[in-house]
Amino acid sequence: MNRQGGKAKPLKQPKKDKREDDEDDVAFKQKQKADEAARKAAAAKLQGGKKK
């Protein structure tokens, strides 16, 4: 007789190995941070320079 009850456990996923970022990835992340900072500055300027 099979014992079936409750939820079946999901299979464990293998851990992803950490990979090193190459120069392109580092440059892209820096550009993203700069764009985000510029966007925040523009939003603050539109709000009259008031910070929350």
Buried (B, 14 or more C-beta within 10 A) or exposed (E): EEEEEEEEEEEEEEEEEEEEEEEEEEEEEEEEEEEEEEEEEEEEEEEEEEEE
